[in-house]
Amino acid sequence: MNTAASPRIAIASVGLGRIQRGYERYFSGIYESVRDEVDITIYKSAGPRNATEKVPALLGPAMSVLKFLPLGVVAGGAEYRAYKNDCLAFSLTLLPDLLRGAMDVVHVIDYPLAIALLHLRRLFRYGSRILFSDGGLMPPQYYPKADHVHVVAQHQFDVSLAWGHPPGYLTMVPCGFHSSHFSTPPSDRRSLRRKHNVSESTMVILAVSAVKRVHKRVHHIIAEAAQVRGDVLLWIDGKPEDSELVREARDKLGSRCRITHVPSLELPELYHLSDVFVHAALEEGFGLALCEAGSAGLTVLAHDSPHFRWLLGSERAVIDMSVPGPLARRLQELASMTPESRDRERNNAVGVKERFDWRVIAPLYAELYRKVSRGRQG
């Protein structure tokens, strides 16, 4: 670790150690990628503990007590009370380290946790600066009054500036990922297909997403894939949050649909046995799964919007997902090709490896932490 003028950073999230994917995985990636350059500690809810990976003392009992109390309003309102009470418990159990000055910057992505930490700072006047990451397309007028706001995408940065936030209050640093985890096949394609009982002739359409309608719009993928003729398999991997949608997929596609939720370490296998990756959300905070699929060499299809054009860097990778038809037609085109022709259609988002790999992105986070710790504007 480079300790010269290195601020003491804490990454804190109530979901860390408990949630398999999503922004918790991204937050863990920051910690793993900058810990040799920055004095950084990760505070999480569960998992292994050591000198720089901590579960706050008494977190479990605090969560148990607060879930019976109507205190969610302190962390941003009564909606999602259990989650907000967990964030409040997390902030209270961080307080001893905050009061003894163990952190210069506390980096949070949970909005209720940011609100709770700011309330506690007004009450106890600890000196740590709060860095809030907007990872979910929050309207900029609702950002917490943190010391600095970090956004992960160019379009959201532009929207926040247009709303009126000063440039010195905002920093845009994209999410990062380890492209080598996905670009190198864990095994040859034929072996992977045999392992997962998929025929060589089948065109596999992969979606890595929580199985739900709102935001992820998995119902659109199901409806469009159901119109595709030929030997195709829609493979959806993610937490099945909507049981009705699972039934709908089986009703419309039958054996041509597979729904799983594999461990994150097994995801590269799915990418490398598939032909095309589909993401139907009309907007997204970032889109790490799209980057993973692109780095694995898959044909990637996402909604035609400023964000996804910026993220994927290719007009070939975007189509209109807001209406029925365009996705089904594009999938049918691919299904009608020979496997060799489909292979030539791959790699339409290959540039994500060079833009968002942690070796490129990690130094930007280290500089962001130094900037926020200094309280520098601009």
C-alpha positions in Angstrom: 0.0 0.0 0.0 1.2 3.5 -0.8 0.8 5.4 2.5 2.3 8.7 1.3 -0.5 11.3 1.9 -3.0 8.4 1.7 -6.4 9.2 3.2 -8.2 6.6 5.3 -11.2 5.4 3.3 -14.1 3.3 4.5 -16.4 1.6 2.0 -19.7 0.8 3.7 -22.9 -0.9 2.5 -25.6 -2.8 4.3 -25.8 -5.4 1.5 -22.1 -6.2 1.3 -21.5 -9.9 2.3 -25.2 -10.7 1.9 -26.2 -9.9 -1.7 -24.6 -12.0 -4.5 -24.7 -9.5 -7.4 -25.4 -5.9 -8.2 -23.8 -2.8 -6.8 -22.6 -4.7 -3.7 -20.3 -6.7 -6.1 -19.1 -3.5 -7.7 -18.3 -2.0 -4.2 -16.3 -5.1 -3.4 -14.5 -4.6 -6.7 -13.4 -1.1 -5.7 -12.0 -2.4 -2.4 -10.1 -5.2 -4.1 -8.7 -3.0 -6.8 -7.5 0.0 -4.8 -6.4 -1.6 -1.5 -2.8 -1.7 -2.6 -2.8 2.0 -3.3 -5.1 3.5 -0.7 -5.6 2.9 3.0 -9.0 1.4 2.7 -11.4 -0.7 5.0 -14.6 -2.3 3.9 -17.5 -2.5 6.3 -20.1 -5.2 5.5 -22.9 -7.1 7.0 -21.5 -10.6 6.8 -18.6 -12.7 5.5 -14.9 -13.1 6.5 -13.3 -10.5 8.8 -9.8 -9.3 9.1 -7.9 -6.0 9.7 -9.5 -4.3 6.6 -12.7 -6.3 6.2 -15.0 -5.6 9.1 -18.5 -6.3 10.2 -19.5 -3.6 12.7 -19.7 -4.8 16.3 -23.3 -5.5 17.5 -24.7 -5.1 14.0 -26.9 -8.2 14.3 -28.4 -7.2 17.6 -28.9 -3.6 16.4 -30.8 -4.8 13.3 -32.9 -7.1 15.4 -33.9 -4.3 17.8 -34.5 -1.7 15.1 -36.8 -3.8 13.0 -39.4 -3.5 15.6 -39.2 0.3 15.8 -40.7 2.8 13.3 -37.4 4.5 12.8 -37.1 4.1 9.0 -38.2 7.7 8.6 -34.8 8.8 10.0 -33.2 7.0 7.1 -35.4 8.6 4.4 -39.1 7.7 4.9 -41.4 4.8 5.8 -41.2 3.0 2.5 -38.9 -0.1 2.5 -38.8 0.2 6.3 -36.8 -3.0 6.9 -34.0 -2.0 4.5 -33.9 1.5 6.0 -33.9 0.3 9.5 -31.0 -2.0 8.6 -29.2 1.1 7.2 -29.8 3.0 10.4 -28.5 0.1 12.5 -25.4 -0.1 10.3 -24.8 3.7 10.7 -25.2 3.4 14.5 -22.7 0.5 14.8 -20.2 2.5 12.6 -20.4 5.4 15.1 -17.6 4.3 17.5 -15.1 4.2 14.6 -16.4 7.5 13.3 -16.0 9.2 16.7 -12.5 8.0 17.2 -11.5 9.5 13.8 -10.7 6.2 12.1 -11.9 7.4 8.7 -11.3 10.4 6.5 -13.9 9.5 3.9 -16.9 7.1 4.2 -18.0 6.0 0.7 -21.7 4.8 0.6 -24.1 3.7 -2.1 -27.2 3.1 0.0 -29.2 6.3 0.1 -30.7 5.6 3.5 -27.3 4.9 4.9 -26.0 8.3 3.6 -29.0 10.0 5.2 -28.5 8.3 8.6 -24.7 9.1 8.6 -25.4 12.7 7.9 -28.0 12.9 10.7 -25.4 11.3 13.1 -22.7 13.8 12.0 -25.0 16.7 12.8 -25.6 15.2 16.3 -22.1 14.0 17.1 -19.9 16.2 14.9 -17.5 13.5 13.7 -15.1 14.6 11.1 -15.4 12.0 8.3 -16.5 13.3 4.9 -19.4 11.5 3.2 -19.0 10.4 -0.4 -22.3 9.2 -2.0 -22.4 7.1 -5.2 -25.5 7.4 -7.3 -25.7 3.9 -8.7 -29.5 3.9 -9.5 -30.4 6.9 -11.6 -31.6 9.0 -8.7 -33.1 12.3 -9.7 -30.3 14.8 -9.0 -32.6 17.0 -6.9 -32.9 14.2 -4.4 -29.2 13.6 -3.8 -28.3 13.6 -0.1 -26.4 16.6 1.2 -23.2 14.6 1.2 -19.8 16.3 0.9 -19.4 14.9 -2.7 -21.5 13.0 -5.1 -20.1 10.3 -7.5 -21.9 9.2 -10.6 -21.0 6.2 -12.7 -22.2 7.1 -16.2 -21.8 10.1 -18.5 -25.5 10.7 -19.2 -26.3 10.9 -15.5 -23.4 13.3 -15.0 -24.8 15.5 -17.8 -28.3 15.4 -16.3 -27.0 16.3 -12.8 -25.0 19.3 -14.2 -28.0 20.4 -16.2 -30.2 20.3 -13.1 -27.8 22.7 -11.4 -25.2 20.8 -9.3 -21.9 22.6 -9.5 -19.1 20.7 -11.4 -16.9 20.7 -8.3 -19.6 18.8 -6.3 -19.8 15.9 -8.8 -17.3 13.4 -10.2 -18.0 10.8 -12.9 -16.0 7.6 -12.6 -17.4 4.5 -14.3 -17.9 1.1 -12.7 -15.0 -1.3 -13.2 -14.8 -5.0 -13.7 -12.1 -7.6 -14.2 -12.4 -8.3 -17.9 -9.9 -11.2 -17.8 -12.5 -13.1 -15.6 -14.8 -13.1 -18.6 -12.6 -12.8 -21.8 -10.8 -16.1 -21.1 -13.0 -19.1 -21.6 -13.1 -21.4 -18.6 -13.3 -24.3 -21.1 -13.8 -24.7 -24.8 -17.3 -23.9 -26.0 -18.2 -27.5 -27.0 -17.2 -28.8 -23.5 -19.3 -26.1 -21.8 -22.3 -27.0 -23.9 -21.9 -30.6 -23.1 -21.6 -29.8 -19.4 -24.8 -27.8 -19.4 -26.7 -30.1 -21.8 -27.0 -27.6 -24.7 -26.8 -28.8 -28.3 -24.1 -27.5 -30.6 -26.8 -26.3 -33.0 -28.9 -24.3 -30.5 -28.7 -20.5 -30.5 -28.5 -19.5 -26.9 -30.0 -16.1 -25.9 -28.7 -15.2 -22.5 -30.1 -12.6 -20.1 -28.4 -12.1 -16.7 -30.9 -10.2 -14.7 -33.2 -10.3 -11.7 -36.4 -12.0 -13.1 -38.8 -9.1 -12.8 -40.9 -6.8 -15.0 -40.2 -3.4 -13.4 -36.9 -1.9 -14.6 -35.3 -5.1 -16.0 -38.3 -5.8 -18.3 -37.6 -9.5 -18.5 -41.2 -9.9 -19.7 -40.2 -8.1 -23.0 -37.3 -10.6 -23.5 -39.6 -13.5 -23.0 -42.3 -12.2 -25.3 -39.8 -11.4 -28.1 -37.9 -14.6 -27.8 -41.1 -16.6 -28.0 -41.6 -15.3 -31.5 -38.3 -16.6 -32.8 -38.5 -19.7 -34.9 -35.9 -22.4 -34.9 -33.6 -24.1 -32.5 -33.2 -21.4 -29.8 -32.9 -21.4 -26.0 -33.6 -18.4 -23.8 -31.5 -18.8 -20.7 -32.3 -16.3 -18.0 -29.9 -16.3 -15.0 -30.8 -14.2 -12.0 -32.9 -14.1 -8.8 -36.5 -15.2 -9.6 -38.3 -12.2 -7.9 -41.5 -12.6 -9.9 -42.9 -16.1 -9.8 -45.7 -15.2 -12.2 -43.1 -14.2 -14.8 -41.3 -17.5 -14.3 -44.6 -19.3 -15.1 -45.2 -17.0 -18.1 -41.7 -17.9 -19.5 -42.5 -21.6 -19.2 -46.0 -21.2 -20.7 -44.7 -19.2 -23.8 -41.4 -21.0 -24.4 -41.7 -24.4 -22.7 -38.4 -26.4 -23.0 -36.9 -23.5 -25.0 -36.5 -21.5 -21.7 -34.1 -22.2 -18.8 -34.1 -20.1 -15.6 -31.2 -20.4 -13.1 -29.4 -18.4 -10.5 -25.8 -19.7 -10.6 -23.0 -18.5 -8.3 -21.2 -15.5 -9.7 -18.0 -17.5 -10.3 -19.9 -19.7 -12.8 -21.2 -16.9 -14.9 -18.3 -16.9 -17.4 -19.4 -20.4 -18.4 -22.8 -19.1 -19.4 -21.3 -16.2 -21.3 -19.0 -18.5 -23.3 -21.6 -21.1 -24.2 -24.1 -18.5 -25.4 -24.5 -16.7 -28.7 -26.3 -13.4 -27.9 -26.8 -11.4 -24.7 -30.0 -9.4 -24.3 -30.7 -6.5 -21.8 -34.2 -5.0 -22.1 -34.1 -2.2 -19.5 -34.8 1.2 -21.0 -32.5 2.8 -18.5 -29.7 1.6 -16.3 -27.4 2.9 -13.6 -24.5 1.3 -15.4 -24.8 -2.2 -16.7 -21.9 -4.4 -15.6 -23.4 -7.6 -17.0 -23.4 -5.9 -20.5 -19.6 -5.3 -20.0 -19.0 -8.8 -18.9 -20.9 -10.2 -21.9 -19.1 -7.9 -24.3 -15.7 -8.8 -23.0 -16.6 -12.5 -23.4 -17.1 -11.8 -27.1 -20.9 -12.2 -27.2 -23.2 -10.3 -29.5 -24.8 -7.7 -27.1 -28.2 -6.1 -27.6 -29.4 -3.3 -25.4 -31.9 -0.4 -25.7 -31.0 2.5 -28.1 -30.4 5.3 -25.6 -27.6 7.8 -24.9 -26.5 5.8 -21.9 -26.2 2.4 -23.7 -24.6 4.0 -26.8 -22.0 5.5 -24.4 -21.6 2.3 -22.5 -21.2 -0.1 -25.4 -19.6 2.3 -27.9 -21.3 0.7 -30.8 -24.5 1.4 -32.8 -24.6 -2.3 -33.7 -25.3 -3.2 -30.1 -28.4 -1.0 -29.6 -32.0 -1.5 -30.8 -35.4 -0.1 -29.7 -36.5 -2.2 -26.7 -39.4 0.1 -25.9 -41.8 -1.4 -28.5 -42.6 -5.0 -29.6 -40.8 -6.3 -32.7 -37.3 -5.0 -33.1 -35.7 -7.4 -30.7 -37.7 -10.4 -32.1 -36.6 -9.4 -35.6 -33.0 -9.1 -34.7 -33.0 -12.4 -32.9 -34.7 -14.1 -35.8 -32.0 -12.7 -38.1 -29.3 -14.3 -35.9 -31.2 -17.6 -35.5 -31.5 -17.8 -39.3 -27.7 -17.6 -39.8 -25.3 -20.5 -39.8 -23.2 -20.8 -36.6 -20.2 -19.6 -38.5 -22.1 -16.4 -39.7 -23.3 -15.8 -36.1 -19.7 -16.0 -34.9 -18.8 -13.2 -37.3 -21.6 -11.1 -35.7 -20.0 -11.4 -32.3 -17.7 -8.8 -30.5 -20.0 -5.8 -31.2 -19.1 -4.4 -27.8 -15.5 -5.5 -27.5 -14.3 -2.0 -26.5 -15.7 -2.3 -23.0 -12.6 -4.2 -22.0 -10.3 -1.3 -22.7 -12.6 1.3 -21.2 -13.8 -0.3 -18.0 -11.3 -2.8 -16.8 -10.2 -2.2 -13.2 -6.6 -1.6 -14.3 -7.9 1.5 -16.1 -10.6 2.5 -13.6 -8.9 1.8 -10.2 -6.5 4.8 -10.3 -9.5 7.1 -10.9 -11.1 5.9 -7.7 -7.9 6.4 -5.8 -7.7 10.0 -7.1 -11.4 10.5 -6.2 -10.8 9.5 -2.6 -7.8 11.9 -2.4 -9.9 14.7 -3.8 -12.8 14.2 -1.4 -10.5 13.8 1.6 -8.9 17.2 0.8 -12.3 18.8 0.4 -11.2 20.2 -2.9 -13.8 21.6 -5.3 -13.2 21.1 -9.0 
